[in-house]
Amino acid sequence: MENLLRALELCVFPKHCLLCGANENYICHACEGGIRYVLTYSCVICKGPCFDGFIHTNCTSAQTPNRFLAAFEYKGVIKEALISAKYKKKIFDLYGLLVDLACEYFESIGLEIGADAIIVPIPSGKRKYKKRTFNHALIIANLFAKKYGVKVVPALIKLKDTPSQSLLNRKERKRNVKGVFAAVPRFAQEIKGKDIVVIDDIVTTGATMLSACKELRKLGKNAPRYVYGISLAYDSLNRK
């Protein structure tokens, strides 16, 4: 029955591959084979190589995350898909496809998210939310939460709107997100001592992710136990 409904859906609302245009899906089987997964990781603090995204022991502090993971390199069909979902066509079911692929990859490298973990999306500024009418990180967070059977808690807010990170270099990105996030006090008890997964769509230098994780860590006795950062894509070619 599920296959029949899917076939009917494709007849009524045909999907075309974003890269080659094939009438199959937003990412056809041929182009899916060209997806580049993240195979090596760099510590988001010192940028040196690290094992499976774990932050180096000598780079950790009371305000850093424990681990950062991403599924895809930000190139090819993945880049086109994320741009289409976020800016061009606002094809939200693309996120469902990407999260499915990302979760398969995370499972293949042994990522485990416990049943008591909490997912926290990177918040959107008021101006951008009003313009887009959605927060892409929240959509992705809800899909991850459904996959892993955990809950989403909007434990962070963005205090002010900032220029797009994509237009800035590394130093400017760091300044751009400094002090722009804050933890929401009413959720402090809910995330106390829990494993927190902070979700975003793309990470480049890691400035946004680090700033968000820092605010959760600053809760002191109400801080999470572990803080992981997860993004769909890692823009390894644009980190200068």
C-alpha positions as CSV (number, residue, x, y, z in Angstrom):
1,M,0.0,0.0,0.0
2,E,2.8,2.4,0.9
3,N,4.5,1.8,-2.5
4,L,1.2,2.3,-4.3
5,L,0.6,5.6,-2.5
6,R,4.1,6.7,-3.4
7,A,3.6,5.8,-7.0
8,L,0.4,7.8,-7.1
9,E,2.1,10.8,-5.5
10,L,4.8,10.7,-8.1
11,C,2.2,10.6,-10.9
12,V,0.3,13.6,-9.5
13,F,3.3,15.5,-8.2
14,P,6.4,14.4,-10.2
15,K,9.8,15.0,-8.7
16,H,12.8,15.9,-10.7
17,C,16.4,15.4,-9.7
18,L,17.9,18.8,-8.7
19,L,21.2,18.0,-10.4
20,C,20.4,16.2,-13.6
21,G,16.7,16.7,-14.0
22,A,15.7,13.0,-14.1
23,N,12.1,12.3,-13.4
24,E,12.6,10.1,-10.3
25,N,13.2,12.0,-7.1
26,Y,14.9,15.2,-5.8
27,I,18.1,13.2,-5.8
28,C,18.0,10.4,-8.3
29,H,19.8,7.1,-7.8
30,A,22.6,8.0,-10.2
31,C,23.3,11.4,-8.5
32,E,22.9,9.8,-5.0
33,G,26.0,7.8,-5.9
34,G,27.9,11.0,-6.2
35,I,27.2,12.2,-2.7
36,R,30.4,12.9,-0.8
37,Y,30.1,11.9,2.9
38,V,32.3,13.3,5.5
39,L,35.1,10.8,6.1
40,T,37.6,12.8,8.1
41,Y,36.9,15.3,10.8
42,S,38.7,18.4,12.2
43,C,38.4,19.6,15.7
44,V,36.1,22.6,15.6
45,I,38.3,24.4,18.1
46,C,41.9,24.1,16.7
47,K,41.0,22.7,13.2
48,G,43.4,19.9,13.6
49,P,42.4,16.3,12.6
50,C,40.3,14.4,15.2
51,F,38.7,11.0,15.7
52,D,35.0,10.8,14.7
53,G,34.4,14.4,15.5
54,F,35.4,14.3,19.2
55,I,36.9,17.6,20.4
56,H,40.5,17.2,21.5
57,T,41.0,16.8,25.2
58,N,43.4,19.8,25.3
59,C,40.9,21.9,23.4
60,T,37.9,21.3,25.6
61,S,36.7,23.7,28.3
62,A,33.6,24.2,30.4
63,Q,32.0,26.0,27.4
64,T,32.8,23.7,24.4
65,P,30.8,20.9,22.9
66,N,32.0,17.3,23.3
67,R,31.6,16.3,19.6
68,F,30.7,17.6,16.2
69,L,29.4,15.5,13.3
70,A,28.2,16.2,9.8
71,A,27.0,13.7,7.2
72,F,27.7,15.3,3.8
73,E,30.3,17.5,2.2
74,Y,28.6,20.7,1.0
75,K,29.0,20.2,-2.7
76,G,27.2,18.8,-5.8
77,V,23.7,17.6,-5.3
78,I,23.8,18.1,-1.5
79,K,24.6,21.8,-2.0
80,E,21.9,22.2,-4.6
81,A,19.4,20.4,-2.3
82,L,20.1,22.6,0.7
83,I,20.0,25.8,-1.3
84,S,16.8,24.8,-2.9
85,A,15.2,23.9,0.4
86,K,16.3,27.0,2.2
87,Y,16.3,29.8,-0.4
88,K,15.1,28.9,-3.9
89,K,12.1,26.6,-4.0
90,K,11.5,25.9,-0.3
91,I,11.0,22.2,-1.0
92,F,10.7,21.1,2.7
93,D,10.3,17.4,1.9
94,L,13.9,17.6,0.7
95,Y,14.9,17.8,4.4
96,G,13.2,14.5,5.0
97,L,15.2,12.8,2.2
98,L,18.5,14.4,3.5
99,V,17.8,13.4,7.1
100,D,17.1,9.8,6.1
101,L,20.4,9.6,4.2
102,A,22.2,11.4,7.1
103,C,20.8,9.0,9.7
104,E,21.9,6.0,7.6
105,Y,25.4,7.4,7.6
106,F,25.4,8.2,11.3
107,E,24.3,4.7,12.1
108,S,27.1,3.3,9.9
109,I,29.7,5.1,12.0
110,G,28.1,3.9,15.2
111,L,26.4,7.1,16.5
112,E,24.1,6.4,19.3
113,I,21.5,8.9,20.6
114,G,20.0,7.8,23.9
115,A,16.2,7.8,24.5
116,D,16.6,10.6,27.1
117,A,18.6,12.9,24.8
118,I,17.1,16.3,23.7
119,I,17.4,18.0,20.4
120,V,17.9,21.7,20.3
121,P,17.7,23.6,17.0
122,I,19.8,26.6,16.2
123,P,17.3,29.4,16.5
124,S,16.5,31.8,13.7
125,G,16.4,35.6,14.1
126,K,13.1,37.4,14.0
127,R,13.8,39.2,10.7
128,K,14.9,36.1,8.9
129,Y,12.0,34.1,10.3
130,K,9.5,36.7,9.2
131,K,11.1,36.8,5.7
132,R,11.3,33.0,5.3
133,T,8.3,32.0,7.5
134,F,10.2,29.0,8.8
135,N,13.3,27.9,10.7
136,H,15.2,25.3,8.6
137,A,17.0,24.1,11.7
138,L,13.7,23.4,13.5
139,I,12.4,21.4,10.6
140,I,15.6,19.3,10.5
141,A,15.5,18.9,14.3
142,N,11.9,17.6,14.3
143,L,12.9,15.0,11.6
144,F,15.9,13.9,13.6
145,A,13.8,13.7,16.8
146,K,11.2,11.5,15.0
147,K,14.0,9.2,13.7
148,Y,15.6,8.7,17.1
149,G,12.4,8.8,19.3
150,V,13.5,11.9,21.3
151,K,12.1,15.3,21.9
152,V,12.8,18.8,20.6
153,V,13.2,21.6,23.1
154,P,13.7,25.2,21.8
155,A,16.2,25.9,24.6
156,L,18.0,28.7,22.7
157,I,16.8,32.0,21.3
158,K,18.6,34.4,19.0
159,L,18.9,37.9,20.6
160,K,19.5,39.8,17.4
161,D,19.5,39.4,13.7
162,T,22.9,39.1,12.0
163,P,24.3,39.2,8.5
164,S,24.5,35.8,6.8
165,Q,27.5,33.8,7.8
166,S,28.1,32.8,4.1
167,L,29.2,36.4,3.3
168,L,31.9,36.5,6.0
169,N,35.4,35.2,6.6
170,R,36.4,33.2,9.7
171,K,37.1,36.2,11.9
172,E,34.0,38.0,10.8
173,R,31.9,34.9,11.4
174,K,33.2,34.6,15.0
175,R,32.4,38.2,15.7
176,N,29.1,38.0,14.0
177,V,27.7,35.3,16.3
178,K,29.4,36.4,19.5
179,G,26.7,36.9,22.2
180,V,23.8,36.5,19.8
181,F,22.3,33.4,21.5
182,A,20.9,32.9,24.9
183,A,19.5,29.9,26.8
184,V,15.8,30.1,27.6
185,P,15.5,30.0,31.5
186,R,12.2,28.1,31.5
187,F,13.9,25.1,29.8
188,A,16.9,24.9,32.2
189,Q,15.5,22.1,34.4
190,E,14.4,20.2,31.3
191,I,17.9,20.0,29.8
192,K,19.8,19.7,33.1
193,G,22.1,16.7,33.1
194,K,20.8,15.5,29.7
195,D,22.6,14.8,26.5
196,I,21.9,17.6,24.1
197,V,22.2,17.5,20.3
198,V,22.4,21.0,18.7
199,I,21.1,20.8,15.1
200,D,21.9,23.0,12.1
201,D,21.9,22.5,8.3
202,I,25.4,23.6,7.4
203,V,28.6,24.1,9.4
204,T,31.5,26.0,7.9
205,T,34.0,27.4,10.5
206,G,31.8,26.1,13.4
207,A,31.4,29.7,14.9
208,T,27.6,29.5,15.1
209,M,27.6,26.0,16.6
210,L,30.3,26.9,19.1
211,S,28.4,30.1,20.2
212,A,25.2,28.1,20.6
213,C,26.8,25.3,22.6
214,K,28.6,27.9,24.8
215,E,25.3,29.4,26.0
216,L,24.0,25.9,27.0
217,R,27.2,25.2,28.9
218,K,26.9,28.6,30.7
219,L,23.9,27.3,32.6
220,G,26.2,26.0,35.3
221,K,24.5,23.6,37.6
222,N,21.6,23.4,35.1
223,A,23.9,22.7,32.2
224,P,23.5,19.6,30.0
225,R,25.7,16.5,30.6
226,Y,27.1,16.2,27.1
227,V,26.6,18.6,24.1
228,Y,26.9,17.3,20.6
229,G,26.7,19.4,17.4
230,I,25.2,17.8,14.3
231,S,24.7,19.3,10.9
232,L,23.6,17.8,7.6
233,A,26.5,19.3,5.7
234,Y,30.1,20.5,6.3
235,D,31.4,23.2,4.0
236,S,35.1,22.1,4.2
237,L,36.0,24.2,1.2
238,N,35.0,27.6,2.7
239,R,36.6,27.8,6.1
240,K,39.1,30.6,5.7
